[in-house]
Amino acid sequence: MPWHGKCIFTLSLEAKGKRFGALSAHAEDLGSCPWAPLVAACLPTGFRTLLVGRFLLIWRIFLAGILFFFFLICLSKVTAQEEELLDRQQLLEDFSVREKLGSPTERSSSFGSSIEEGSRVAALETPISAEFMFDCNLELLLGDWPKKEPRYDIPIVINGQVEHCIALFQTTIREKFVMWLSRSGKYIPSMRNLLKEQGLPEDLVYMALIESGFDPYAYSRSKAVGPWQFIDRTGKRYGLKVNWWVDERRDPEKSTIAAAKYLKDLYEMFACWYLAAAGYNAGEYKIIRAMKRYRTEDFWTLTKHRYLKRETKNYVPLMIAATIVAKDPEKYGFTGIEYEEPLRFEKVKVPELTDLSHIANACEISLKEIKDLNPEFRRGVTPPHEPEYEIKIPFAKKDLFTRNFEAMQPLEKFQFKSHIVKKGETLRGIASLYRVDLDPLLEINYLKKTSPLSKGMDLLIPISKDEEIKPVAVAQKRNRKARSGSSRGK
């Protein structure tokens, strides 16, 4: 029989004259094996039978192994699914989720978490299994999932000094710190964006927390003003106007931009945020001299010596502690903080010397709200010689303001009093006479301190509406008349 086709072996076995059956084995094409005919011819018939039986046994074992392998794969998938279902069940038990949840407000209060930008919810898919089917769709507040560790974009070192500052916030100045945290919700979002636009770490915003508690009207013993506590000289160096009319150190937006520029210069100088922060507090030259004296560029080493003031030594630990606590207040015992709403405003341009009360009326809001958005104004009016002064109004009020402002009668501007210069009078003497500062008197009349005065010159004297200011001489004359009249009556 040829080997290039299929070979059929028929083996007949008989024992004690009885036929037990015939065994047929079909083999695949063996034409590609040149030595197969020789091997088959050499094997005896009994051995061929044994060989075929062994081959069938091996084949069955091989098939059984394959089936067992697939069984293990399926078993591992089922186990993974069961573990996932058990994890979900455990998660639901941990959060005590019931079949029917209350309103979003009730859920927020029951979980006791605060989400600054509204309560966003995420649906939890129910397992597709008869054992874990639920009758309702489950929802969990995102803020109620296990909290991740806060991330920082400035170096964070926790040592004894930092721990002492954290304890200070928790005990001695706890009430103040709660107030600062509450106020931070109003300013941090916009300040973060401004720092980011300047290419600085956003966590530097917490420097304003320890500088002023985010108070625009904060005033220190060293005459530093505003949320970033600029002194007059440094504020003007970074573009902040400080005069009789406005103090832009109190403007949260403008002072943050100035602080960002200053911090950027300090970091380029020291290449270390700790030294930059210390330089912001003590002045860059003070830090440079300390580094030269002790031959070190490490802030913590500088704090071990006496050259720096205690305020500067504590400044960086306070900054780190404030950042840590403010990012996770509940962890440190500050629960139930009622954060103020973030500032939202639009900007419009108004003429010079426009009274803030007119702007408030055009927006149909109170004067207090306008002053709250524009804390830089010192006299209740926009400054002179700036025909298009930019001012902040509440968000979504721009169209209303424009419509009402244009319909108003000619605005009653800042009040002035005319003064005719007499022989021998000086600018300083006239300012003292009306109890006003010399600078606005010079500014409103386009004069300098060295400008000569001539007899008959007409000067404008700025007088605030809420200040009933009268010349000192006139008041004295009236007092004399009153005294003389009373004496005559006697």
JOLIN-V157620 format. One record per residue. N is the residue number from 1. PHI is phi in radians with two decimals (* if undefined). OMEGA is omega in whole degrees, -180 to 180 (none if undefined). NEAR is the number of other C-alpha atoms within 12 Angstrom. Layout:
BEGIN
n:phi:omega:near
N:PHI:OMEGA:NEAR
N:PHI:OMEGA:NEAR
END
This chain:
BEGIN
n:phi:omega:near
1:*:-176:11
2:-1.17:-179:12
3:-1.61:-177:23
4:-1.34:175:17
5:-1.72:178:14
6:-1.52:-178:15
7:-1.73:179:20
8:-2.10:178:18
9:-1.86:177:19
10:-1.99:-176:17
11:-2.00:180:22
12:-1.98:-180:18
13:-2.04:178:18
14:-2.28:178:13
15:-2.45:180:9
16:0.94:175:7
17:1.37:179:8
18:-1.86:179:9
19:-1.56:-179:12
20:-1.51:179:12
21:2.44:-180:12
22:-2.11:-179:14
23:-1.98:179:20
24:-1.97:178:18
25:-2.11:179:19
26:-1.84:179:16
27:-1.92:178:18
28:-1.31:-179:14
29:-0.99:-180:16
30:-1.90:-178:18
31:-1.09:-179:16
32:-1.38:-180:12
33:-1.81:-173:14
34:-1.22:-176:13
35:-1.69:-179:13
36:-1.10:180:19
37:-1.08:-178:18
38:-1.13:-180:11
39:-1.15:-179:14
40:-1.13:-179:21
41:-1.21:-176:14
42:-1.41:-176:13
43:-1.42:176:15
44:-1.30:-175:13
45:-1.16:180:17
46:-1.11:-180:16
47:-1.21:177:16
48:-1.06:180:23
49:-1.09:179:23
50:-1.08:-179:17
51:-1.11:179:17
52:-1.12:178:22
53:-1.10:177:18
54:-1.11:-180:14
55:-1.08:179:17
56:-1.11:179:19
57:-1.11:179:14
58:-1.11:180:14
59:-1.10:179:14
60:-1.15:177:14
61:-1.09:179:14
62:-1.10:178:14
63:-1.12:179:14
64:-1.10:178:14
65:-1.11:179:14
66:-1.11:179:14
67:-1.09:179:14
68:-1.15:179:14
69:-1.11:178:14
70:-1.13:178:14
71:-1.12:178:14
72:-1.11:179:14
73:-1.09:180:14
74:-1.08:-179:14
75:-1.12:180:14
76:-1.16:178:14
77:-1.14:179:14
78:-1.09:180:14
79:-1.09:179:14
80:-1.09:179:14
81:-1.11:180:17
82:-1.11:179:19
83:-1.13:178:15
84:-1.10:179:19
85:-1.13:179:23
86:-1.13:178:19
87:-1.11:179:16
88:-1.15:179:23
89:-1.08:179:25
90:-1.12:179:15
91:-1.09:179:18
92:-1.14:179:25
93:-1.16:-180:13
94:-1.10:-178:15
95:-1.60:177:21
96:0.93:-179:18
97:-1.40:177:26
98:-1.70:-178:19
99:-1.16:-180:16
100:-2.16:-180:15
101:-1.68:180:22
102:-1.34:179:17
103:-1.21:179:14
104:-1.00:180:17
105:-1.16:179:18
106:-1.15:180:14
107:-1.13:-180:27
108:-1.10:-178:24
109:-1.26:-179:18
110:-1.21:178:19
111:-1.42:175:25
112:1.19:179:17
113:-2.06:179:29
114:-2.09:179:28
115:-2.01:-171:21
116:-1.15:-171:21
117:-1.88:178:14
118:1.55:-178:15
119:-1.63:175:22
120:-1.59:-176:19
121:-2.08:178:19
122:-2.20:-179:15
123:-1.40:177:13
124:-1.77:-178:20
125:-1.18:178:19
126:-1.45:-179:23
127:-1.12:178:23
128:-1.54:-178:14
129:-2.72:-178:15
130:-1.11:-177:10
131:-1.39:-174:12
132:-2.18:178:20
133:-1.38:179:17
134:-2.14:-178:20
135:-1.54:-178:13
136:-2.45:175:16
137:-1.42:-176:18
138:-1.67:177:25
139:-2.27:177:29
140:-2.23:174:32
141:-1.15:-180:32
142:-1.04:-178:23
143:-1.18:-176:24
144:-1.69:173:28
145:-1.26:179:18
146:-0.93:-175:14
147:-1.25:173:15
148:-1.49:177:12
149:-1.12:-180:10
150:-1.09:179:16
151:-1.82:-178:16
152:-2.20:175:20
153:-1.96:168:20
154:-2.18:-180:24
155:-1.08:179:22
156:-2.10:176:23
157:-2.09:178:21
158:-1.89:178:21
159:-2.30:-178:16
160:-1.07:-180:16
161:-1.15:179:23
162:-1.17:179:27
163:-1.09:177:23
164:-1.11:179:20
165:-1.19:177:31
166:-1.08:177:33
167:-1.10:177:22
168:-1.09:178:23
169:-1.11:-175:33
170:-1.36:-173:26
171:-2.16:-169:17
172:-1.06:-176:14
173:-1.98:-176:17
174:-1.02:-178:22
175:-1.07:178:17
176:-1.12:-177:22
177:-1.16:176:33
178:-1.08:178:32
179:-1.12:179:26
180:-1.12:178:36
181:-1.08:179:38
182:-1.07:-179:29
183:-1.25:-177:29
184:-1.08:180:40
185:-1.07:-179:33
186:-1.36:-170:29
187:-1.98:-173:34
188:-1.05:-178:39
189:-0.98:-179:28
190:-1.22:179:25
191:-1.16:177:39
192:-1.02:-180:31
193:-1.09:180:22
194:-1.15:177:28
195:-1.13:179:31
196:-1.14:178:23
197:-1.11:179:16
198:-1.52:178:22
199:1.34:-178:19
200:-1.96:175:29
201:-1.05:-177:26
202:-1.22:-179:27
203:-1.22:174:35
204:-1.15:179:42
205:-1.06:-178:45
206:-1.33:170:43
207:-1.13:179:44
208:-1.17:178:42
209:-1.16:-180:41
210:-1.47:177:37
211:-1.28:-171:35
212:-2.49:-172:31
213:1.17:-179:36
214:1.05:178:39
215:-1.79:-179:33
216:-1.12:-177:39
217:-1.72:180:30
218:-1.09:-178:28
219:-2.42:-175:23
220:-1.77:178:18
221:-1.12:179:9
222:-1.52:178:14
223:1.16:172:17
224:-1.46:-170:26
225:-2.29:169:35
226:1.62:-178:38
227:-1.10:180:43
228:-1.83:171:45
229:0.91:175:40
230:-1.47:167:44
231:-1.42:-173:34
232:-0.96:-174:24
233:-1.13:-178:19
234:-1.19:178:27
235:-1.06:179:33
236:-1.16:179:21
237:-1.07:-179:18
238:-1.87:166:26
239:1.56:180:23
240:-1.63:179:32
241:-1.45:177:28
242:-2.37:179:31
243:-2.58:-176:25
244:-1.16:-174:28
245:-1.65:-176:33
246:-2.36:171:25
247:-2.34:-174:34
248:-1.26:172:38
249:-1.13:180:44
250:-1.54:179:39
251:-1.39:-177:40
252:-1.03:-178:43
253:-1.28:-177:36
254:-1.16:-180:32
255:-1.23:177:40
256:-1.16:177:45
257:-1.10:178:33
258:-1.12:179:36
259:-1.12:179:43
260:-1.11:179:38
261:-1.14:180:29
262:-1.15:180:32
263:-1.14:178:37
264:-1.13:177:28
265:-1.12:-180:25
266:-1.14:-180:29
267:-1.20:176:24
268:-1.12:-180:17
269:-1.38:-172:21
270:-1.88:-178:26
271:0.97:-180:18
272:-2.72:-177:24
273:-1.21:178:32
274:-1.17:178:37
275:-1.19:177:41
276:-1.10:178:39
277:-1.13:177:44
278:-1.11:177:40
279:-1.16:177:37
280:-1.12:-179:40
281:-1.40:-173:39
282:-1.75:-173:29
283:1.78:-174:26
284:-1.11:-176:26
285:-1.24:176:20
286:-1.10:180:22
287:-1.20:179:36
288:-1.09:179:27
289:-1.13:178:19
290:-1.14:180:31
291:-1.13:179:26
292:-1.20:-177:15
293:-1.14:-175:17
294:-1.81:174:21
295:0.91:178:15
296:-2.59:176:20
297:-1.98:-179:24
298:-1.77:-178:24
299:-1.08:-176:33
300:-1.15:175:28
301:-1.22:179:20
302:-1.08:-178:31
303:-1.21:180:29
304:-1.40:-179:19
305:-1.85:-171:20
306:-1.63:-171:15
307:-1.17:-179:22
308:-1.38:177:31
309:-1.21:-179:21
310:-1.07:179:19
311:-1.03:179:22
312:-1.24:178:34
313:-1.09:-179:32
314:-1.50:-172:33
315:-1.12:-178:35
316:-1.16:175:42
317:-1.00:177:38
318:-1.14:179:41
319:-1.09:180:43
320:-1.12:-179:38
321:-1.10:179:38
322:-1.10:179:42
323:-1.12:-179:37
324:-1.11:-176:33
325:-1.25:-177:33
326:-1.13:180:41
327:-1.44:179:27
328:-2.59:-173:24
329:-1.12:-177:30
330:-1.11:180:20
331:-1.10:-177:18
332:-1.88:171:22
333:1.58:179:19
334:-1.71:-177:28
335:-1.86:177:21
336:1.19:179:19
337:-1.22:178:26
338:-1.67:-177:21
339:-1.30:176:26
340:-1.23:-180:22
341:-1.18:179:18
342:-1.09:177:22
343:-1.15:175:26
344:-2.37:-175:22
345:-2.65:171:23
346:-2.17:-178:22
347:-2.05:176:24
348:-2.33:179:25
349:-1.92:-178:21
350:-2.25:179:31
351:-1.18:178:28
352:-1.16:177:25
353:0.98:176:33
354:-1.52:-179:34
355:-1.22:-179:35
356:-1.12:179:43
357:-1.15:176:29
358:-1.16:178:32
359:-1.14:178:46
360:-1.12:179:33
361:-1.12:179:27
362:-1.15:178:32
363:-1.52:-178:32
364:1.04:176:24
365:-2.34:-180:23
366:-1.42:177:19
367:-1.11:180:24
368:-1.05:180:19
369:-1.14:178:24
370:-1.15:179:33
371:-1.16:179:30
372:-1.15:177:29
373:-1.38:-176:33
374:-2.28:-176:38
375:-1.25:-177:36
376:-1.32:-177:38
377:-1.31:-177:34
378:-1.88:-175:26
379:-2.09:178:32
380:1.34:178:34
381:-2.46:174:40
382:-1.32:-175:37
383:-1.21:178:36
384:-1.32:176:29
385:1.11:174:18
386:-2.29:-172:19
387:-1.12:179:14
388:-2.26:-179:17
389:-1.43:-177:23
390:-1.51:-177:21
391:-2.31:-178:35
392:-1.66:174:35
393:-2.25:-179:37
394:-1.01:-179:32
395:-1.07:178:21
396:1.23:178:16
397:-1.93:-173:26
398:-1.14:-179:24
399:-1.12:178:19
400:-1.08:180:23
401:-1.07:-177:30
402:-1.05:-179:23
403:-1.14:-178:16
404:-1.28:-176:19
405:-1.16:180:29
406:-1.24:-179:19
407:-1.43:-178:14
408:-1.22:174:16
409:-1.19:176:11
410:-0.84:-171:12
411:-1.18:173:23
412:-1.40:-174:19
413:-1.48:-179:27
414:-1.01:-177:30
415:-1.34:177:24
416:-2.27:174:26
417:-2.15:-179:23
418:-1.55:179:21
419:-2.32:178:24
420:-1.62:-176:19
421:-1.21:177:22
422:-1.82:-178:17
423:-1.13:177:14
424:1.53:-179:14
425:-1.37:177:21
426:-2.10:-180:26
427:-1.09:180:36
428:-1.14:179:24
429:-1.18:179:22
430:-1.16:178:33
431:-1.07:179:29
432:-1.20:-180:21
433:-1.07:-178:24
434:-1.70:178:31
435:0.96:175:23
436:-2.16:177:31
437:-1.27:-178:23
438:-1.24:-175:26
439:-1.04:179:23
440:-1.16:176:33
441:-1.10:178:36
442:-1.17:-176:29
443:-1.15:-176:25
444:-1.24:-179:29
445:-1.84:178:25
446:0.96:-180:16
447:-2.06:172:18
448:-2.00:-180:18
449:-1.12:-179:19
450:-1.66:-178:11
451:-1.17:180:14
452:-1.35:176:17
453:-1.92:178:25
454:-2.10:-178:16
455:-1.08:179:15
456:1.61:179:14
457:-1.15:-179:18
458:-1.73:-180:17
459:-1.92:174:30
460:-1.63:179:27
461:-1.88:-179:34
462:-1.28:179:39
463:-2.32:179:31
464:-1.23:-179:28
465:-1.12:-177:19
466:-1.56:178:15
467:-2.11:178:16
468:-1.50:-175:16
469:-1.71:178:23
470:-2.15:178:26
471:-1.00:-178:23
472:-1.07:-177:18
473:-1.13:-179:17
474:-1.11:-180:14
475:-1.09:180:16
476:-1.15:179:14
477:-1.10:-179:14
478:-1.13:178:15
479:-1.14:178:14
480:-1.12:179:14
481:-1.06:-179:14
482:-1.14:180:14
483:-1.16:180:14
484:-1.15:179:13
485:-1.14:-180:12
486:-1.20:-180:11
487:-1.22:179:10
488:-1.16:-180:9
489:-1.10:179:8
490:-1.22:none:7
END
